[in-house]
Amino acid sequence: MTSRVALALDVYGTLVDPIGIRQHLKQLLLDEATRVAALWRQTQLEYTFRLTAMGQYLDFAWVTRRALEFALAATGQSLDETGRAALMAAYDDLECFADVHAGLRQLQTAGCGLAVFSNGTPPMLDAVLDRSGLRPYFGMVISVDEVRTYKPSPRVYRHAARRLGLPPDAVYLVSSNPFDVVGAQAAGLRAAWINRSRAVFDTLAPPPDVVVTALTELPGRLAETTHNPIDEVSSPQRRREGRRERREKREPK
């Protein structure tokens, strides 16, 4: 990716909804589906934090399966292996948030260089991007599996910048997860927080300059910033169009 500035977008919780798996859980657990879905996601993230703090790494598929087992045990639920396997398969088919496709189209039209940047393993990301129809928006897929540690370790953010061929301050991390935003900024990246739930930001650090409630608001908000990636990032086609427009303006009528 050769853009002068790039947007690196988180996947789980930002583009697709992990809590939406409660629809699959309802078919198996009925009344406890929402509780299990929320605890599953909470435990999944907590396990990644613990592994990183211990200097250990087990991939996101392993973590997701162990988090499901904990969520079931903690809520007193029981599923056989067939049911658990079905839920893990459903994790590869999570639904996008309602604003995602439109927001990505707007960013793509604006000429922004877009990359996926996620805790997910490459097979998990391949599956969710293909099934959600998101893959065509992205020029690169970056997984923390490549450095074998999780967000918010500074190693993963520096790795993303290296993969993109850019200095850290030329990369915008776009995420709905405050811990991800804090981690990116601590590593020298810029960040945009997608705050769909209008939540309070972590008190560990100040919120980023760019805060929106939907991905569709992001192009306009970025255009207002002093470090404007929409001005700095343009596709070859947009650059050609700009040169043609300038020539036409100079030519006598």
C-alpha positions in Angstrom: 0.0 0.0 0.0 1.6 3.2 -1.2 -0.7 5.9 0.1 0.9 8.7 2.2 -1.7 8.1 4.9 -3.7 4.9 5.6 -6.6 4.0 7.7 -6.2 0.7 9.6 -9.6 -0.6 10.7 -10.3 -3.0 13.5 -12.8 -5.8 12.7 -14.5 -7.3 15.8 -16.7 -4.7 17.4 -15.9 -2.1 14.8 -17.0 -3.6 11.4 -18.8 -6.7 12.6 -20.8 -7.3 15.8 -19.6 -10.1 18.1 -22.7 -9.6 20.3 -24.9 -10.3 17.3 -24.0 -14.0 17.8 -26.8 -14.0 20.4 -29.1 -14.8 17.5 -27.4 -18.1 17.0 -27.2 -18.6 20.7 -31.0 -18.2 21.0 -31.5 -21.3 18.9 -29.5 -23.2 21.5 -29.9 -21.5 24.9 -33.1 -19.5 24.6 -33.3 -17.1 27.6 -29.6 -17.0 28.4 -28.4 -16.1 24.9 -27.7 -12.3 25.5 -25.9 -13.0 28.7 -23.7 -15.6 27.2 -22.9 -13.5 24.2 -21.8 -10.6 26.3 -19.7 -12.7 28.7 -18.2 -14.5 25.7 -16.9 -11.3 24.2 -15.8 -9.9 27.5 -13.8 -13.0 28.4 -12.4 -13.2 24.9 -10.8 -9.8 25.3 -9.7 -10.4 28.9 -7.9 -13.6 27.8 -6.0 -11.6 25.1 -5.0 -9.0 27.8 -3.8 -11.7 30.2 -1.8 -13.6 27.6 -0.1 -10.4 26.5 0.7 -9.4 30.1 2.3 -12.9 30.6 4.3 -12.6 27.4 2.5 -15.6 26.0 0.5 -16.1 22.8 -2.3 -18.5 21.8 -4.1 -17.5 18.6 -7.5 -15.8 18.5 -9.4 -19.0 17.4 -8.1 -20.8 20.5 -8.9 -17.8 22.8 -12.4 -17.5 21.3 -13.1 -21.2 21.9 -11.9 -21.0 25.5 -13.9 -17.8 26.2 -17.0 -19.6 24.9 -16.4 -22.5 27.3 -16.0 -20.1 30.2 -19.1 -18.1 29.3 -21.2 -21.3 29.2 -19.8 -22.6 32.5 -20.2 -19.2 34.3 -23.8 -19.0 33.2 -24.6 -22.6 34.1 -25.2 -23.6 30.4 -24.2 -26.8 28.7 -23.7 -27.5 25.0 -22.4 -30.6 23.3 -19.5 -30.5 20.9 -21.8 -30.1 17.9 -23.4 -27.0 19.4 -20.0 -25.5 20.3 -18.7 -26.2 16.9 -21.7 -24.5 15.3 -21.2 -21.4 17.4 -17.5 -21.2 16.4 -18.5 -21.5 12.8 -21.1 -18.8 13.3 -18.2 -16.5 14.5 -16.9 -16.5 11.0 -20.3 -15.2 9.8 -20.9 -12.2 12.0 -23.1 -9.4 10.7 -21.8 -6.0 9.9 -23.0 -3.0 11.8 -25.6 -1.1 9.7 -23.3 1.9 8.9 -20.3 -0.1 7.7 -20.8 -0.7 4.0 -21.9 2.8 3.4 -19.1 4.2 5.5 -16.5 2.2 3.7 -17.8 3.2 0.3 -17.6 6.8 1.3 -14.0 6.4 2.5 -13.1 4.5 -0.6 -14.6 7.2 -2.8 -12.7 9.8 -0.9 -9.5 7.9 -1.9 -8.5 6.7 1.5 -6.1 3.7 1.7 -7.9 1.1 3.8 -6.4 -1.9 5.6 -7.9 -4.4 8.0 -6.0 -4.6 11.3 -7.3 -7.2 13.8 -6.6 -9.7 16.6 -8.2 -12.3 14.4 -6.2 -15.1 12.8 -5.8 -15.0 9.0 -8.3 -17.8 8.4 -10.8 -16.1 10.7 -10.4 -12.8 8.9 -10.6 -14.4 5.5 -13.9 -16.0 6.4 -15.5 -13.0 8.0 -14.4 -10.6 5.2 -15.6 -12.9 2.5 -19.0 -13.7 4.1 -19.7 -10.1 5.1 -18.8 -8.8 1.6 -16.2 -6.5 3.1 -13.1 -7.7 1.3 -13.3 -5.5 -1.8 -12.9 -2.3 0.3 -9.4 -3.3 1.6 -6.0 -3.3 0.1 -4.3 -5.2 2.9 -5.2 -7.5 5.8 -3.0 -7.3 8.9 -3.3 -9.8 11.7 -1.6 -9.7 15.1 -0.8 -13.4 14.5 2.1 -12.1 12.4 3.9 -10.9 15.5 2.2 -13.3 18.0 0.9 -10.8 20.5 -2.3 -8.9 21.0 -3.6 -5.4 21.0 -2.8 -3.1 22.8 0.9 -4.1 22.8 2.8 -1.4 21.0 4.5 -4.1 18.9 1.3 -4.8 16.9 0.7 -1.1 16.1 4.3 -0.6 14.9 4.0 -3.8 12.9 0.9 -2.4 11.2 2.8 0.7 10.3 5.7 -1.3 8.9 3.3 -3.5 6.8 1.7 -0.3 5.4 5.1 1.1 4.6 4.4 4.3 6.6 5.6 6.0 9.8 3.3 5.5 12.7 1.9 9.0 12.6 0.8 8.5 9.0 -1.6 5.6 10.1 -5.1 6.2 11.6 -6.3 3.4 13.7 -10.1 3.2 13.4 -11.8 1.3 16.2 -14.9 1.1 18.4 -12.8 -0.3 21.2 -11.3 2.3 23.6 -8.4 0.1 24.6 -7.4 -0.2 21.0 -7.5 3.6 20.5 -5.5 4.2 23.6 -2.9 1.5 22.5 -2.6 3.0 19.0 -2.0 6.5 20.3 0.5 5.3 22.9 2.4 3.7 20.0 2.5 6.9 18.0 -0.4 6.2 15.6 -3.4 8.6 15.1 -6.8 7.3 15.9 -10.5 7.6 15.3 -13.1 6.3 17.8 -16.4 4.9 16.4 -18.6 5.5 19.5 -21.9 4.0 18.3 -23.2 3.5 21.9 -22.3 7.0 22.9 -20.2 5.6 25.8 -17.7 7.2 28.1 -14.1 6.9 26.8 -11.5 5.2 29.0 -10.1 7.5 31.7 -6.7 6.0 31.2 -6.0 8.5 28.4 -7.8 11.4 26.6 -10.1 10.5 23.7 -8.7 11.0 20.2 -9.4 14.1 18.2 -11.6 12.2 15.9 -14.8 10.8 17.5 -17.9 9.8 15.6 -21.0 7.8 16.3 -21.1 6.0 12.9 -18.6 5.1 10.3 -20.5 7.2 7.8 -19.5 10.3 9.7 -15.8 9.5 9.5 -15.0 11.0 6.0 -16.5 14.4 7.0 -14.8 14.4 10.4 -11.4 13.5 8.9 -11.8 16.3 6.4 -12.1 18.7 9.3 -8.9 17.7 10.9 -5.6 19.6 10.6 -3.9 16.3 9.6 -6.4 15.4 6.8 -5.9 11.9 5.4 -8.6 12.6 2.7 -6.5 15.4 1.3 -3.3 13.4 1.6 -4.5 10.0 0.5 -5.7 9.7 -3.1 -5.8 6.7 -5.5 -4.0 6.9 -8.8 -7.4 7.4 -10.5 -8.2 10.4 -8.3 -4.8 11.9 -9.0 -5.3 11.4 -12.7 -8.7 13.0 -12.5 -7.3 15.9 -10.5 -4.6 16.5 -13.1 -7.1 16.4 -15.9 -9.4 18.9 -14.2 -6.5 21.3 -13.7 -5.5 21.0 -17.3 -9.0 21.7 -18.5 -9.2 24.8 -16.3 -5.9 26.1 -17.8 -6.9 25.5 -21.4 -8.4 28.5 -23.2 -12.1 28.1 -24.1 
